[in-house]
Amino acid sequence: MLNYLDEVARAGTIRRAAERLGIAASSINRQIIALEDALGTPLFERLPRQMRLTAAGELVIAHIRQTLRGYDIVQTQLADLQGRRSGLVRLATMGGIATSLLPAVVTWMRERHPLVKLTIQVLPRDAIIAAVLSGDADLGLAYQLPPDPKLRTLARAGLRLGAVVAPGHPLASKRGVSLGDCAGYPMIIPDRSVTLGALMAQALERSAVAVDTVIETNAIELLKAAVLTGNAVSFLNEMDVQREVRAGTLEFLPLPEGQVPRQELRLIQRVRGGLDAAQSVLAEHLREVVQGLES
């Protein structure tokens, strides 16, 4: 029954919760009514198109989620006693990290700990912080995270930023470039909604480099694909294009750190509440991976 209430609170309606759980909506509704009668107070405001938690409901749902997390920990501990590591690990991250860094991490987890279920949710930076603080995510992995006393940093790495060009580009033969070297070429710019875009916008403004922007987007994969098709220059961090550089399809030309600061990648967990065995396994592996990125 506890997971029924949790799903209704997340979904916002009994119908959507029933679809996600694969059970009858009437069954969920009966469980909610029975609990409200037992507690003597309504847990949800029943609006025309939404079930919204009351103040009492907020208290109960917080207790329910803590109980469900505790149950997951007990299940993991029991599996460990039986000699098989299982459990659930929830990671909140950004889109660029999910496509560049995490495929190898997922493969490692499947090979080493096949019974552990790993969920990865791609979110904006502020939503990643909120998910970790609320307990909806066990770990967060993101760029340019602001300091927060309620978060613990498990690992960090500063990633170099650079110009990204196709192998046949006039700049491709250089070992590194300045922003001035990139002037005069069409530019494909990450927009300010992503942390890299904000860093690059500030750097370009400080350097007073003339920018001929042909595309501005928050889609990292689109940036890389667009560079391949012509004489344009884009700007990414070294991890974003690691796979393409190894394959010889893109060139990464580091920018001077005096012009453009490094992009900080951090692995975080909340200060309150620890990690269970399965979560600790992934946290330790990610810590090693992140620290290994520093160059």
N, C-alpha and C positions, 0 to 999 in steps of 0.2 A: 504493500500500500504506500510506503514512503516514496518509492520511485514514481508512483502515479502523481502524487502531489507535486513533486519536484518537476516532472515533465509539464504539468499544467502551468506551473509558474513560469517555466521557460518558454512554452509555446504560446501562452496567452489565451488559449481557448481549449475547452475539453475535446472538441472535435479534432484539432490538430494533434493534441497529445495522444488521443486514441489512435490516430493514423500512425504516429511514430512508434507507439508501443505495440500496435497490432492487436488491440483488444477493443471491446465494445465501449462506446462513450457512456452508455448507461451504467456500466459497471464502475467506471471512474467516478461518475457523478454520485453514485450511492456511497462509495467510500469516503468522498469528501463530506457529504451530508452527515454520515455516521460519525466522522471525527469532529465535525463542528458541533454536533449534538453532545458528544462526550465532553468536549472542552467548554461548552456553553457560550461559544462566541463564533461569529462568522470569520472564516479565514480568507474569503474572496469577496470582492464586490462584483456582483453579476451584472455587468454592463451589456448593452445590446450586442456588441461584437467583441467583447473582451472579458476575460476573467482577471481582475486586478487584485493583488494581495492587499488585505487590510493591514493595519499596524500589528494586530495579533498574528496575522498570516506571515508577516515578515519575520517575526520572532520564531514562529514554528518552522518556517522553511529553512532558516539559518541552522536550527537544531537538526532538522532532517538531513541537510547536506553534510553537516559534520558527522552525523551518524552513518550516512552512506560511505563517506570517505573512510571512517573507522572500520566499517565492514570490509571494504576493499583491502585495507591493510591486513586485517585478520586473515582473509582469504589468501593473500600473498604469503603470509607467515606460515599458514598451514601447508601451502604448496611447497615452501622451502623445507619444512619438516619431512615432507614426502620425497624430497630429493629432486623436485622439479620447480624451476623458477617461473612463476606466472604473475599476472597483475595487469594493471592499466597505467599508462603514462600519457599525460595530456600536455602537449607542447604548443605554445602560441608563438608565432613568428611572423616575419614579413615575406612578401611574395618572392623577392629576389633571393633571399636566403633559402627559401623552400626549394627553389629550382637549382641553385648552385651548390649549396653545402649539404643539404639534407638527403639527397638520393643515396649517397654513400653511407650515411648514418643509418638510414632505413635498412639498407642491405646488411650492414653489420648487425643490427638488432635481429633481423630475421634469421641470420645464420647462427648467431650466438644464443639468442633467447627467443625461440620461435613461439613460445607460449605467452609471451608478453604482448598485449595489445597496445599499439602506439597510435594515438590520434594527434594529428597535426592540423592546427587551424591557422589560416592566414588572416591577419588582422592589421589595422593601422596601429601606429606606435602607442597611442593613448589607450586603445582597446586592449593591447597586449598587457600593459601595466594593470589595467582594471581587472582583466581575467586572472592574472596571477594573484593580485591582492584579494579578490573575492573567493579564490579557491577553485574557480572554473578551469584554471590551468595550473599544472604542477610546476612547470618551468616556462620561462620566457626567453627568447633569443631575438635580439633586435639591435638596431643601430641608434646611436645618439640618445640613449635613455637619460632622462634627467635624474638627478639624485633624489632618493626617497628613503627616509629612515625605516620604512616598513618593508624594504626590499633588500635582499642580500645578493651581492655580486659573487658568483662562483668562478667566473673567468672573464677576461676581457682581452681584446686584441685591437691594435690600431692598423687599419688597412690603407695602403697607399691608394691614392686616386691617380688616374692617368687618362690620357687621350686614347681612344680606341678607334682603329682604322682597319680597312681591308688590306690584305697583303700587298696589293698593287698600288696603294696610295703613295703619293710623293713623300710623306712623312715616315712611311713604314720602315725605312732603312735606319732611322735614328734610334738610339738607345734610350733617349728621353727627350721630352719637349717642354717648352714653356707655353703659357697661354698665348703669348705673342706669336709663337710659331704656328698656332692653330688659326690665327686671324687670316681671313681671306678665303677660308674653306667653308662650305656650308656646314652648319652645326645642327646636330640632333641632340636636344637638351632634355635632361630629366627635369620635370617640373617641380615647383616648390612644395608640392604635397608629399613628396618623398624626401627623406633626410639628405640624400645625395644631391637632390636638386637645390635645396636650400644652401648647402655648402658651396656648390658650384656658382650659384647666382651671386653670393657674397664675394667669392673670389673674382669673378668676372667684373663685378662692379668696382672692386678695389683696384684692379689692374687697368681699368678703362679700355679693355680690349673691345674692338668693334665686333659685334656678334651678328652673323648672318644666319638666323634661326630658320630652318626649314621645317622642322618638326619639334614639338614640345609634348612630352607624354610622361605618364607615371608607369608605363609598361616597360620593364627592363628587357624582356624578350623582344619587344618591338624595336627598341633602340638598337639592339645587336643585329637584328634582321635588316633594318634600314641601312646600317653602315655597310653591309655586304653588297648592297645594290649600286653603290656609286662612290663619289669622291668626298663624301661627308666625313665629319669627325664627330664622335660622341665622347662622353666622359663617364667612366664607371670605376668601381674599385677593382683591385686585382682579383678578388675572389669571384666577382660577377662573370669574368671572362676566362677563368682558369681552364675550363674544359675546351673552349674554342681556341685558346692560345696553344694548348697542347696538340690540338688537332691541326693547327696551322691555318685555321680559317679566319682568325682575327689577330691583330697585333696590339699589344698593350704597351704604351709609352708613358712611363712615370712622369708626373708633373713635379716640379720642385716643391718641397714641403713648406718653403717660405712663401709660396704663392697660395697653395691649397693645403689645409690641414688634413691629417688622416681622418678617416671615418671610423669611429669606435664601435666595435661589436661587443655586446655584453650578454652573458648568460646569467639569468636571475631566478631566484625563488623568493617567496615571501619569508619574512623573518619569523613570524608566528607559525608554528606547525612544521614538522620535519617531513622528510621524504621516506617512503617505504623502500623495501629492498629493490624492487623493480625500478622505481623512479631514481634511486641512487645510482643504479647501474648506468642508466642513460645519462644522468647528470655528470658522472665521472668521465664517461666516454666523450660527451660534448665538451667538457672542460679541457680534455687533452686535445681535441680537434681544434677548439678555438685558440688555445695557447700556441698551437703549432702553426697558426696562420701569421703570427707576428714575423715580419721580415725587416 
